[in-house]
Amino acid sequence: MEEYAKRVHDPYFQPQIAASTTGSGSSMASRVWVPGPVIVGAGPSGLAAAACLKNHGVPVLILERSCCIASLWKMKTYDRLCLHLPKQFCQLPLLPFPKDFPTYPTKQQFLAYLEGYARKFDLKPVFNTVVVRAEYDGGCEVWRVKTKMVEYVCRWVIVATGENAEEVVPKIEGMNEFIGPILHTSSYKSGDCFENKKLHVLPQEMLGRSTFGLSMWLLKWFPIRVVDRILLFASHFMIGDTDRLGLNRPKLGPLELKNISGKTPVLDVGTLAKIRSGDIKVPISFFLSFFTRVYPGIKKLACNTVEFVDGRMEKFDAIILATDGFPTKPFPEGWKGECGLYAIGFTKRGLLGTSIEAARIAEDIARQWTTDTKHFKSFRHQPL
């Protein structure tokens, strides 16, 4: 009974206790006070936020609906995935990648890094726990985070569920008539099912450095539009005129387009060579990031044809839906809401953005935590 009582009053107890007590008619373990933030999601964003908070001396509770950390990376990413940016721009706060990892780690290497990250900072999420509701109690000035078994009460909630946690599938007229596959990116594993179909595709490196690293260095000295001109000039020099390959550039430069729309430049790792050799055939109209002709919204589908809202019609073999939801505030304010609510990993800035947000969230909560702790200590020492 002594051990049981300790676990019941431990804010990090496993939900099974709640199941046993609520099932017997007792509400002793149905509500738990969490002194620090509750983090929803144990992916890279949730782990980064937790590590930064613990580094400031703030305890955390991580709730994860799946059975493992980084479940989206393990179960919803394609097999040949490698990080598209050099590892120094993808590492989480406080822990660099191992020195023996390649410049662009594979999916398996990144997952191993995350497992090591969790061990390093002793992060132990409560797995198989689905948050069904989170609401702010203005009267008590606390958040009530409800799972199927337990209600966690806390002052701060950090949403780290991931950009692609829930696929957003738009309803388009004629979807049932389209003869090709309609696939959401969260379900994409490999390109085998698109063999012999029409496909879509900057150099990965420039002047001996990663294109992204060079861009970040140039942005320290020049405005974004000047950097875009430099990148486009170097790209044209290295890979030639992509218009001849059917890959038309948008009017906005790569960095400006990324800043406005969140569309990441496509990094060439051999695709252009395949196009030039004829192994990949590219249609005149192309829909992908850096080298794109941007289409308006889709009006309806029919057989193997897509009709756009401006009246244009094009034939496609397959449709891949890359539709997600994001916070209403633009970066960098998107990480902080009201009443102790935070969001991390939703600002279209990848793992680098996640690291920035994790540090900001931790610093913001740590300031409040320090103030509250000092106030509590002074209250304890007042004469009764």
C-alpha atoms as a printed R data frame, in Angstrom:
    type eleno elety resid chain resno       x      y       z
1   ATOM     1    CA   MET     A     1   0.000  0.000   0.000
2   ATOM     2    CA   GLU     A     2   2.897  2.353   0.735
3   ATOM     3    CA   GLU     A     3   4.356  1.784  -2.744
4   ATOM     4    CA   TYR     A     4   0.922  2.151  -4.320
5   ATOM     5    CA   ALA     A     5   0.264  5.427  -2.492
6   ATOM     6    CA   LYS     A     6   3.603  6.838  -3.638
7   ATOM     7    CA   ARG     A     7   2.886  5.961  -7.271
8   ATOM     8    CA   VAL     A     8  -0.605  7.463  -7.112
9   ATOM     9    CA   HIS     A     9   0.792 10.796  -5.961
10  ATOM    10    CA   ASP     A    10   3.680 10.696  -8.393
11  ATOM    11    CA   PRO     A    11   2.790 13.087 -11.272
12  ATOM    12    CA   TYR     A    12   4.534 10.764 -13.711
13  ATOM    13    CA   PHE     A    13   2.655  7.581 -12.794
14  ATOM    14    CA   GLN     A    14   1.505  5.263 -15.580
15  ATOM    15    CA   PRO     A    15  -2.140  5.518 -16.690
16  ATOM    16    CA   GLN     A    16  -2.771  1.866 -15.748
17  ATOM    17    CA   ILE     A    17  -3.160  2.991 -12.128
18  ATOM    18    CA   ALA     A    18  -5.932  5.317 -13.159
19  ATOM    19    CA   ALA     A    19  -7.635  2.503 -15.033
20  ATOM    20    CA   SER     A    20  -7.633  0.243 -11.987
21  ATOM    21    CA   THR     A    21  -8.873  2.886  -9.557
22  ATOM    22    CA   THR     A    22 -11.545  4.423 -11.762
23  ATOM    23    CA   GLY     A    23 -12.766  0.942 -12.647
24  ATOM    24    CA   SER     A    24 -13.311  0.180  -8.974
25  ATOM    25    CA   GLY     A    25 -15.376  3.316  -8.442
26  ATOM    26    CA   SER     A    26 -12.616  5.396  -6.837
27  ATOM    27    CA   SER     A    27 -11.598  8.787  -8.246
28  ATOM    28    CA   MET     A    28  -8.363  8.925  -6.211
29  ATOM    29    CA   ALA     A    29  -6.126  8.737  -9.308
30  ATOM    30    CA   SER     A    30  -8.434 10.303 -11.895
31  ATOM    31    CA   ARG     A    31  -6.885 13.755 -11.532
32  ATOM    32    CA   VAL     A    32  -3.178 14.472 -11.238
33  ATOM    33    CA   TRP     A    33  -1.358 17.730 -10.597
34  ATOM    34    CA   VAL     A    34   1.726 18.172 -12.761
35  ATOM    35    CA   PRO     A    35   4.132 20.802 -11.380
36  ATOM    36    CA   GLY     A    36   5.787 21.478 -14.725
37  ATOM    37    CA   PRO     A    37   4.521 21.584 -18.324
38  ATOM    38    CA   VAL     A    38   2.637 18.780 -20.023
39  ATOM    39    CA   ILE     A    39   4.123 18.097 -23.465
40  ATOM    40    CA   VAL     A    40   1.828 16.402 -25.961
41  ATOM    41    CA   GLY     A    41   3.940 14.402 -28.393
42  ATOM    42    CA   ALA     A    42   7.256 12.561 -28.120
43  ATOM    43    CA   GLY     A    43   8.693 13.358 -31.543
44  ATOM    44    CA   PRO     A    44  11.790 15.513 -32.124
45  ATOM    45    CA   SER     A    45   9.893 18.674 -31.122
46  ATOM    46    CA   GLY     A    46   8.578 17.244 -27.866
47  ATOM    47    CA   LEU     A    47  11.939 15.737 -26.955
48  ATOM    48    CA   ALA     A    48  13.768 19.003 -27.722
49  ATOM    49    CA   ALA     A    49  11.373 21.052 -25.599
50  ATOM    50    CA   ALA     A    50  11.639 18.563 -22.724
51  ATOM    51    CA   ALA     A    51  15.456 18.506 -22.812
52  ATOM    52    CA   CYS     A    52  15.683 22.314 -22.807
53  ATOM    53    CA   LEU     A    53  13.220 22.564 -19.916
54  ATOM    54    CA   LYS     A    54  15.056 19.946 -17.851
55  ATOM    55    CA   ASN     A    55  18.281 21.811 -18.557
56  ATOM    56    CA   HIS     A    56  16.639 24.825 -16.849
57  ATOM    57    CA   GLY     A    57  15.597 22.668 -13.901
58  ATOM    58    CA   VAL     A    58  11.929 22.469 -14.900
59  ATOM    59    CA   PRO     A    59  10.324 18.993 -14.662
60  ATOM    60    CA   VAL     A    60   8.147 17.823 -17.554
61  ATOM    61    CA   LEU     A    61   5.556 15.191 -18.358
62  ATOM    62    CA   ILE     A    62   5.452 13.897 -21.953
63  ATOM    63    CA   LEU     A    63   2.301 12.207 -23.233
64  ATOM    64    CA   GLU     A    64   2.578 10.140 -26.417
65  ATOM    65    CA   ARG     A    65  -0.305  8.384 -28.115
66  ATOM    66    CA   SER     A    66   1.916  5.837 -29.858
67  ATOM    67    CA   CYS     A    67   4.087  3.104 -28.373
68  ATOM    68    CA   CYS     A    68   7.446  4.767 -29.100
69  ATOM    69    CA   ILE     A    69   9.212  8.078 -29.540
70  ATOM    70    CA   ALA     A    70   9.287  9.697 -32.983
71  ATOM    71    CA   SER     A    71   6.438  7.503 -34.198
72  ATOM    72    CA   LEU     A    72   5.840  9.656 -37.285
73  ATOM    73    CA   TRP     A    73   9.487  9.279 -38.305
74  ATOM    74    CA   LYS     A    74   9.367  5.534 -37.731
75  ATOM    75    CA   MET     A    75   6.016  4.758 -39.301
76  ATOM    76    CA   LYS     A    76   5.135  7.584 -41.695
77  ATOM    77    CA   THR     A    77   8.336  8.446 -43.541
78  ATOM    78    CA   TYR     A    78   9.564  6.902 -46.760
79  ATOM    79    CA   ASP     A    79  12.179  4.166 -46.721
80  ATOM    80    CA   ARG     A    80  15.038  5.982 -48.499
81  ATOM    81    CA   LEU     A    81  14.710  9.158 -46.431
82  ATOM    82    CA   CYS     A    82  17.889 11.071 -45.643
83  ATOM    83    CA   LEU     A    83  18.043 14.453 -43.962
84  ATOM    84    CA   HIS     A    84  18.049 17.070 -46.714
85  ATOM    85    CA   LEU     A    85  20.217 19.501 -44.761
86  ATOM    86    CA   PRO     A    86  23.668 18.929 -43.240
87  ATOM    87    CA   LYS     A    87  23.494 17.370 -39.796
88  ATOM    88    CA   GLN     A    88  24.695 20.514 -37.978
89  ATOM    89    CA   PHE     A    89  21.444 22.211 -39.038
90  ATOM    90    CA   CYS     A    90  19.291 19.265 -37.929
91  ATOM    91    CA   GLN     A    91  20.664 18.446 -34.483
92  ATOM    92    CA   LEU     A    92  18.455 19.050 -31.468
93  ATOM    93    CA   PRO     A    93  19.519 21.419 -28.670
94  ATOM    94    CA   LEU     A    94  22.334 20.410 -26.306
95  ATOM    95    CA   LEU     A    95  23.454 17.306 -28.223
96  ATOM    96    CA   PRO     A    96  25.258 17.195 -31.599
97  ATOM    97    CA   PHE     A    97  25.125 14.226 -33.934
98  ATOM    98    CA   PRO     A    98  27.850 11.578 -33.517
99  ATOM    99    CA   LYS     A    99  31.026 12.504 -35.395
100 ATOM   100    CA   ASP     A   100  30.961  9.283 -37.408
101 ATOM   101    CA   PHE     A   101  27.518 10.082 -38.883
102 ATOM   102    CA   PRO     A   102  27.577 11.225 -42.515
103 ATOM   103    CA   THR     A   103  26.795 14.815 -43.489
104 ATOM   104    CA   TYR     A   104  23.263 13.766 -44.416
105 ATOM   105    CA   PRO     A   105  22.163 11.082 -41.909
106 ATOM   106    CA   THR     A   106  19.744  8.378 -43.004
107 ATOM   107    CA   LYS     A   107  16.343  7.796 -41.473
108 ATOM   108    CA   GLN     A   108  17.704  4.922 -39.380
109 ATOM   109    CA   GLN     A   109  20.640  7.017 -38.130
110 ATOM   110    CA   PHE     A   110  18.359  9.896 -37.191
111 ATOM   111    CA   LEU     A   111  16.092  7.551 -35.246
112 ATOM   112    CA   ALA     A   112  19.136  6.138 -33.413
113 ATOM   113    CA   TYR     A   113  20.162  9.713 -32.590
114 ATOM   114    CA   LEU     A   114  16.701 10.424 -31.130
115 ATOM   115    CA   GLU     A   115  16.813  7.279 -28.997
116 ATOM   116    CA   GLY     A   116  20.198  8.384 -27.659
117 ATOM   117    CA   TYR     A   117  18.826 11.877 -27.084
118 ATOM   118    CA   ALA     A   118  16.002 10.514 -24.919
119 ATOM   119    CA   ARG     A   119  18.464  8.434 -22.882
120 ATOM   120    CA   LYS     A   120  20.890 11.352 -22.491
121 ATOM   121    CA   PHE     A   121  18.278 13.601 -20.891
122 ATOM   122    CA   ASP     A   122  16.354 10.797 -19.180
123 ATOM   123    CA   LEU     A   123  13.161 11.518 -21.083
124 ATOM   124    CA   LYS     A   124  10.513  8.912 -20.324
125 ATOM   125    CA   PRO     A   125   7.215  9.632 -22.063
126 ATOM   126    CA   VAL     A   126   3.968  8.037 -20.973
127 ATOM   127    CA   PHE     A   127   3.204  5.937 -24.053
128 ATOM   128    CA   ASN     A   128  -0.122  4.741 -25.460
129 ATOM   129    CA   THR     A   129  -1.801  7.789 -23.976
130 ATOM   130    CA   VAL     A   130  -4.177  9.729 -26.207
131 ATOM   131    CA   VAL     A   131  -5.035 13.293 -25.260
132 ATOM   132    CA   VAL     A   132  -8.714 13.684 -26.062
133 ATOM   133    CA   ARG     A   133  -9.126 17.240 -24.835
134 ATOM   134    CA   ALA     A   134  -7.179 20.160 -23.369
135 ATOM   135    CA   GLU     A   135  -8.973 23.196 -22.005
136 ATOM   136    CA   TYR     A   136  -7.990 26.197 -19.933
137 ATOM   137    CA   ASP     A   137  -9.705 26.702 -16.572
138 ATOM   138    CA   GLY     A   138  -9.758 30.470 -16.203
139 ATOM   139    CA   GLY     A   139 -11.088 30.293 -12.642
140 ATOM   140    CA   CYS     A   140  -8.154 28.242 -11.361
141 ATOM   141    CA   GLU     A   141  -5.729 29.522 -14.030
142 ATOM   142    CA   VAL     A   142  -4.665 25.989 -14.977
143 ATOM   143    CA   TRP     A   143  -4.891 23.691 -17.974
144 ATOM   144    CA   ARG     A   144  -6.864 20.485 -17.784
145 ATOM   145    CA   VAL     A   145  -5.394 17.909 -20.139
146 ATOM   146    CA   LYS     A   146  -7.712 14.940 -20.413
147 ATOM   147    CA   THR     A   147  -6.841 11.462 -21.582
148 ATOM   148    CA   LYS     A   148  -9.168  8.476 -21.609
149 ATOM   149    CA   MET     A   149  -8.215  7.592 -18.040
150 ATOM   150    CA   VAL     A   150  -6.672 10.622 -16.381
151 ATOM   151    CA   GLU     A   151  -7.037 14.377 -16.173
152 ATOM   152    CA   TYR     A   152  -3.678 16.109 -15.816
153 ATOM   153    CA   VAL     A   153  -3.767 19.580 -14.272
154 ATOM   154    CA   CYS     A   154  -0.894 21.930 -15.071
155 ATOM   155    CA   ARG     A   155   0.030 25.551 -15.738
156 ATOM   156    CA   TRP     A   156   1.583 25.037 -19.162
157 ATOM   157    CA   VAL     A   157   0.786 22.900 -22.188
158 ATOM   158    CA   ILE     A   158   3.192 22.395 -25.081
159 ATOM   159    CA   VAL     A   159   1.670 20.997 -28.276
160 ATOM   160    CA   ALA     A   160   4.323 18.979 -30.130
161 ATOM   161    CA   THR     A   161   2.159 16.612 -32.131
162 ATOM   162    CA   GLY     A   162   3.938 17.223 -35.443
163 ATOM   163    CA   GLU     A   163   3.019 18.880 -38.728
164 ATOM   164    CA   ASN     A   164   1.943 15.577 -40.250
165 ATOM   165    CA   ALA     A   165   0.350 13.902 -37.257
166 ATOM   166    CA   GLU     A   166  -3.089 14.045 -38.821
167 ATOM   167    CA   GLU     A   167  -3.421 13.982 -42.561
168 ATOM   168    CA   VAL     A   168  -5.700 16.641 -43.995
169 ATOM   169    CA   VAL     A   169  -7.429 15.200 -47.045
170 ATOM   170    CA   PRO     A   170  -9.430 17.817 -48.950
171 ATOM   171    CA   LYS     A   171 -12.734 16.850 -50.512
172 ATOM   172    CA   ILE     A   172 -12.433 17.324 -54.273
173 ATOM   173    CA   GLU     A   173 -15.226 16.703 -56.719
174 ATOM   174    CA   GLY     A   174 -14.567 13.613 -58.789
175 ATOM   175    CA   MET     A   175 -12.081 11.910 -56.452
176 ATOM   176    CA   ASN     A   176 -13.922  8.641 -56.921
177 ATOM   177    CA   GLU     A   177 -13.632  8.949 -60.705
178 ATOM   178    CA   PHE     A   178  -9.850  9.538 -60.832
179 ATOM   179    CA   ILE     A   179  -8.294  6.283 -62.083
180 ATOM   180    CA   GLY     A   180  -4.786  6.862 -60.671
181 ATOM   181    CA   PRO     A   181  -3.703  6.608 -57.029
182 ATOM   182    CA   ILE     A   182  -4.486  9.498 -54.682
183 ATOM   183    CA   LEU     A   183  -1.981  9.271 -51.860
184 ATOM   184    CA   HIS     A   184  -1.277 11.504 -48.863
185 ATOM   185    CA   THR     A   185   2.405 12.175 -48.173
186 ATOM   186    CA   SER     A   186   2.085 10.633 -44.700
187 ATOM   187    CA   SER     A   187   1.438  7.260 -46.384
188 ATOM   188    CA   TYR     A   188   4.243  7.495 -48.951
189 ATOM   189    CA   LYS     A   189   6.965  4.877 -48.431
190 ATOM   190    CA   SER     A   190   8.663  4.465 -51.798
191 ATOM   191    CA   GLY     A   191   8.261  5.353 -55.457
192 ATOM   192    CA   ASP     A   192   7.642  1.774 -56.579
193 ATOM   193    CA   CYS     A   193   3.952  2.389 -57.184
194 ATOM   194    CA   PHE     A   194   4.831  5.352 -59.442
195 ATOM   195    CA   GLU     A   195   7.182  3.431 -61.703
196 ATOM   196    CA   ASN     A   196   6.735  4.334 -65.373
197 ATOM   197    CA   LYS     A   197   4.586  7.307 -64.423
198 ATOM   198    CA   LYS     A   198   5.228 11.014 -65.018
199 ATOM   199    CA   LEU     A   199   7.264 12.544 -62.218
200 ATOM   200    CA   HIS     A   200   8.061 15.878 -60.662
201 ATOM   201    CA   VAL     A   201  11.921 17.382 -59.143
202 ATOM   202    CA   LEU     A   202  18.995 22.738 -56.755
203 ATOM   203    CA   PRO     A   203  22.210 21.438 -56.297
204 ATOM   204    CA   GLN     A   204  22.618 19.893 -52.855
205 ATOM   205    CA   GLU     A   205  25.997 21.597 -52.530
206 ATOM   206    CA   MET     A   206  27.523 24.770 -53.947
207 ATOM   207    CA   LEU     A   207  31.171 25.808 -53.913
208 ATOM   208    CA   GLY     A   208  32.052 22.874 -51.681
209 ATOM   209    CA   ARG     A   209  29.449 23.738 -49.038
210 ATOM   210    CA   SER     A   210  25.855 22.682 -48.506
211 ATOM   211    CA   THR     A   211  23.437 24.983 -50.321
212 ATOM   212    CA   PHE     A   212  21.577 25.593 -47.070
213 ATOM   213    CA   GLY     A   213  24.760 26.360 -45.116
214 ATOM   214    CA   LEU     A   214  25.921 28.760 -47.813
215 ATOM   215    CA   SER     A   215  22.519 30.453 -47.764
216 ATOM   216    CA   MET     A   216  22.616 30.935 -43.994
217 ATOM   217    CA   TRP     A   217  26.119 32.419 -44.205
218 ATOM   218    CA   LEU     A   218  25.152 34.817 -47.006
219 ATOM   219    CA   LEU     A   219  22.056 35.977 -45.103
220 ATOM   220    CA   LYS     A   220  24.343 37.349 -42.393
221 ATOM   221    CA   TRP     A   221  25.674 39.897 -44.894
222 ATOM   222    CA   PHE     A   222  23.044 40.414 -47.577
223 ATOM   223    CA   PRO     A   223  19.264 40.838 -47.809
224 ATOM   224    CA   ILE     A   224  17.236 37.815 -48.827
225 ATOM   225    CA   ARG     A   225  16.620 38.925 -52.427
226 ATOM   226    CA   VAL     A   226  20.354 39.447 -53.049
227 ATOM   227    CA   VAL     A   227  21.082 35.990 -51.643
228 ATOM   228    CA   ASP     A   228  18.407 34.529 -53.918
229 ATOM   229    CA   ARG     A   229  20.069 36.102 -56.960
230 ATOM   230    CA   ILE     A   230  23.438 34.636 -55.921
231 ATOM   231    CA   LEU     A   231  21.930 31.177 -55.435
232 ATOM   232    CA   LEU     A   232  20.097 31.260 -58.759
233 ATOM   233    CA   PHE     A   233  23.229 32.436 -60.612
234 ATOM   234    CA   ALA     A   234  25.325 29.645 -59.043
235 ATOM   235    CA   SER     A   235  22.567 27.124 -59.725
236 ATOM   236    CA   HIS     A   236  22.331 28.125 -63.392
237 ATOM   237    CA   PHE     A   237  26.119 27.840 -63.696
238 ATOM   238    CA   MET     A   238  26.189 24.363 -62.118
239 ATOM   239    CA   ILE     A   239  23.089 22.646 -63.481
240 ATOM   240    CA   GLY     A   240  22.224 24.753 -66.514
241 ATOM   241    CA   ASP     A   241  18.897 26.007 -67.761
242 ATOM   242    CA   THR     A   242  16.250 23.852 -66.097
243 ATOM   243    CA   ASP     A   243  13.508 25.319 -68.308
244 ATOM   244    CA   ARG     A   244  14.805 23.093 -71.093
245 ATOM   245    CA   LEU     A   245  14.029 20.098 -68.917
246 ATOM   246    CA   GLY     A   246  10.457 21.235 -68.314
247 ATOM   247    CA   LEU     A   247  11.318 22.502 -64.822
248 ATOM   248    CA   ASN     A   248  10.143 26.089 -64.723
249 ATOM   249    CA   ARG     A   249  11.226 28.408 -61.931
250 ATOM   250    CA   PRO     A   250   8.684 30.510 -60.020
251 ATOM   251    CA   LYS     A   251   8.952 34.305 -60.068
252 ATOM   252    CA   LEU     A   252  10.035 34.462 -56.411
253 ATOM   253    CA   GLY     A   253  13.536 33.369 -55.409
254 ATOM   254    CA   PRO     A   254  14.010 30.142 -53.401
255 ATOM   255    CA   LEU     A   255  14.516 31.737 -49.977
256 ATOM   256    CA   GLU     A   256  11.805 34.352 -50.453
257 ATOM   257    CA   LEU     A   257   9.384 31.655 -51.613
258 ATOM   258    CA   LYS     A   258  10.273 29.542 -48.564
259 ATOM   259    CA   ASN     A   259   9.808 32.537 -46.262
260 ATOM   260    CA   ILE     A   260   6.385 33.403 -47.670
261 ATOM   261    CA   SER     A   261   4.833 30.042 -48.461
262 ATOM   262    CA   GLY     A   262   6.930 27.534 -46.510
263 ATOM   263    CA   LYS     A   263   7.823 25.642 -49.705
264 ATOM   264    CA   THR     A   264  11.298 24.180 -49.325
265 ATOM   265    CA   PRO     A   265  13.710 24.194 -52.286
266 ATOM   266    CA   VAL     A   266  14.193 20.762 -53.818
267 ATOM   267    CA   LEU     A   267  17.787 19.592 -53.493
268 ATOM   268    CA   ASP     A   268  19.058 17.607 -56.450
269 ATOM   269    CA   VAL     A   269  20.753 14.330 -55.516
270 ATOM   270    CA   GLY     A   270  20.795 12.822 -59.000
271 ATOM   271    CA   THR     A   271  17.339 13.527 -60.385
272 ATOM   272    CA   LEU     A   272  18.515 16.006 -63.024
273 ATOM   273    CA   ALA     A   273  20.987 13.483 -64.415
274 ATOM   274    CA   LYS     A   274  18.136 10.978 -64.692
275 ATOM   275    CA   ILE     A   275  16.012 13.545 -66.519
276 ATOM   276    CA   ARG     A   276  18.818 14.367 -68.980
277 ATOM   277    CA   SER     A   277  19.432 10.679 -69.663
278 ATOM   278    CA   GLY     A   278  15.751 10.119 -70.336
279 ATOM   279    CA   ASP     A   279  15.152  7.759 -67.409
280 ATOM   280    CA   ILE     A   280  12.714 10.302 -65.940
281 ATOM   281    CA   LYS     A   281  10.234 12.058 -68.186
282 ATOM   282    CA   VAL     A   282   8.989 15.439 -66.990
283 ATOM   283    CA   PRO     A   283   5.723 16.963 -68.253
284 ATOM   284    CA   ILE     A   284   5.691 20.549 -69.469
285 ATOM   285    CA   SER     A   285   3.777 21.653 -66.397
286 ATOM   286    CA   PHE     A   286   5.406 20.682 -63.141
287 ATOM   287    CA   PHE     A   287   4.274 21.086 -59.528
288 ATOM   288    CA   LEU     A   288   7.085 21.035 -57.031
289 ATOM   289    CA   SER     A   289   8.821 23.668 -54.934
290 ATOM   290    CA   PHE     A   290  11.984 25.252 -56.358
291 ATOM   291    CA   PHE     A   291  11.424 24.557 -60.061
292 ATOM   292    CA   THR     A   292   7.673 24.872 -60.328
293 ATOM   293    CA   ARG     A   293   4.886 26.341 -62.259
294 ATOM   294    CA   VAL     A   294   2.392 26.957 -59.484
295 ATOM   295    CA   TYR     A   295  -1.159 25.870 -60.240
296 ATOM   296    CA   PRO     A   296  -4.236 27.359 -58.582
297 ATOM   297    CA   GLY     A   297  -6.687 25.273 -56.597
298 ATOM   298    CA   ILE     A   298  -8.227 22.101 -57.990
299 ATOM   299    CA   LYS     A   299 -11.834 22.360 -59.113
300 ATOM   300    CA   LYS     A   300 -12.547 18.728 -59.900
301 ATOM   301    CA   LEU     A   301 -11.101 15.411 -61.060
302 ATOM   302    CA   ALA     A   302 -12.190 13.103 -63.831
303 ATOM   303    CA   CYS     A   303 -10.527  9.886 -64.997
304 ATOM   304    CA   ASN     A   304  -6.867 10.943 -65.407
305 ATOM   305    CA   THR     A   305  -7.581 14.671 -65.777
306 ATOM   306    CA   VAL     A   306  -7.356 17.522 -63.279
307 ATOM   307    CA   GLU     A   307  -9.378 20.671 -63.878
308 ATOM   308    CA   PHE     A   308  -8.123 23.771 -62.041
309 ATOM   309    CA   VAL     A   309 -10.223 26.699 -60.865
310 ATOM   310    CA   ASP     A   310  -8.816 28.932 -63.613
311 ATOM   311    CA   GLY     A   311 -10.183 26.578 -66.275
312 ATOM   312    CA   ARG     A   312  -6.899 24.842 -67.197
313 ATOM   313    CA   MET     A   313  -6.955 21.077 -67.582
314 ATOM   314    CA   GLU     A   314  -3.960 18.737 -67.341
315 ATOM   315    CA   LYS     A   315  -3.494 14.979 -67.362
316 ATOM   316    CA   PHE     A   316  -1.823 13.344 -64.345
317 ATOM   317    CA   ASP     A   317  -1.014  9.729 -63.516
318 ATOM   318    CA   ALA     A   318  -1.168 10.146 -59.739
319 ATOM   319    CA   ILE     A   319  -1.934 12.723 -57.072
320 ATOM   320    CA   ILE     A   320   0.061 13.128 -53.871
321 ATOM   321    CA   LEU     A   321  -1.650 15.262 -51.236
322 ATOM   322    CA   ALA     A   322   0.769 17.374 -49.158
323 ATOM   323    CA   THR     A   323  -1.962 19.080 -47.144
324 ATOM   324    CA   ASP     A   324  -1.428 19.961 -43.495
325 ATOM   325    CA   GLY     A   325  -2.624 22.418 -40.867
326 ATOM   326    CA   PHE     A   326  -0.534 25.057 -39.080
327 ATOM   327    CA   PRO     A   327  -0.878 27.692 -36.316
328 ATOM   328    CA   THR     A   328  -2.482 30.971 -37.329
329 ATOM   329    CA   LYS     A   329   0.468 33.129 -36.242
330 ATOM   330    CA   PRO     A   330   3.501 33.298 -38.561
331 ATOM   331    CA   PHE     A   331   7.015 32.389 -37.466
332 ATOM   332    CA   PRO     A   332   8.559 33.279 -35.043
333 ATOM   333    CA   GLU     A   333   5.514 34.206 -32.920
334 ATOM   334    CA   GLY     A   334   3.755 30.926 -33.699
335 ATOM   335    CA   TRP     A   335   5.462 29.151 -30.785
336 ATOM   336    CA   LYS     A   336   3.628 31.068 -28.046
337 ATOM   337    CA   GLY     A   337  -0.086 31.300 -27.440
338 ATOM   338    CA   GLU     A   338  -2.053 32.613 -24.484
339 ATOM   339    CA   CYS     A   339  -2.517 31.411 -20.899
340 ATOM   340    CA   GLY     A   340   0.530 29.121 -20.927
341 ATOM   341    CA   LEU     A   341  -0.135 27.413 -24.265
342 ATOM   342    CA   TYR     A   342   2.833 26.759 -26.559
343 ATOM   343    CA   ALA     A   343   3.301 25.070 -29.938
344 ATOM   344    CA   ILE     A   344   6.518 23.671 -31.368
345 ATOM   345    CA   GLY     A   345   7.318 22.232 -34.765
346 ATOM   346    CA   PHE     A   346   4.558 23.891 -36.782
347 ATOM   347    CA   THR     A   347   6.344 26.867 -38.335
348 ATOM   348    CA   LYS     A   348   7.616 25.199 -41.538
349 ATOM   349    CA   ARG     A   349  11.242 25.689 -40.487
350 ATOM   350    CA   GLY     A   350  12.155 22.041 -40.043
351 ATOM   351    CA   LEU     A   351  14.422 20.728 -37.302
352 ATOM   352    CA   LEU     A   352  16.371 23.990 -37.144
353 ATOM   353    CA   GLY     A   353  13.138 25.838 -36.373
354 ATOM   354    CA   THR     A   354  12.289 23.212 -33.768
355 ATOM   355    CA   SER     A   355  15.575 23.843 -31.939
356 ATOM   356    CA   ILE     A   356  14.982 27.605 -31.932
357 ATOM   357    CA   GLU     A   357  11.441 27.203 -30.622
358 ATOM   358    CA   ALA     A   358  12.462 24.671 -27.948
359 ATOM   359    CA   ALA     A   359  15.028 27.097 -26.520
360 ATOM   360    CA   ARG     A   360  12.546 29.998 -26.532
361 ATOM   361    CA   ILE     A   361   9.769 27.993 -24.913
362 ATOM   362    CA   ALA     A   362  12.100 26.660 -22.218
363 ATOM   363    CA   GLU     A   363  13.451 30.130 -21.417
364 ATOM   364    CA   ASP     A   364   9.947 31.581 -21.246
365 ATOM   365    CA   ILE     A   365   8.608 28.888 -18.916
366 ATOM   366    CA   ALA     A   366  11.813 28.826 -16.837
367 ATOM   367    CA   ARG     A   367  11.397 32.533 -16.035
368 ATOM   368    CA   GLN     A   368   7.894 31.879 -14.739
369 ATOM   369    CA   TRP     A   369   9.041 28.759 -12.916
370 ATOM   370    CA   THR     A   370  11.844 30.640 -11.129
371 ATOM   371    CA   THR     A   371   9.499 33.436 -10.089
372 ATOM   372    CA   ASP     A   372   6.901 31.012  -8.761
373 ATOM   373    CA   THR     A   373   9.526 28.996  -6.878
374 ATOM   374    CA   LYS     A   374  10.901 32.118  -5.172
375 ATOM   375    CA   HIS     A   375   7.385 33.193  -4.257
376 ATOM   376    CA   PHE     A   376   6.595 29.743  -2.853
377 ATOM   377    CA   LYS     A   377   9.784 29.685  -0.740
378 ATOM   378    CA   SER     A   378   9.109 33.136   0.709
379 ATOM   379    CA   PHE     A   379   5.533 32.079   1.508
380 ATOM   380    CA   ARG     A   380   6.747 28.947   3.304
381 ATOM   381    CA   HIS     A   381   8.993 30.980   5.611
382 ATOM   382    CA   GLN     A   382   6.322 33.472   6.638
383 ATOM   383    CA   PRO     A   383   5.087 33.072  10.238
384 ATOM   384    CA   LEU     A   384   1.642 31.488  10.514
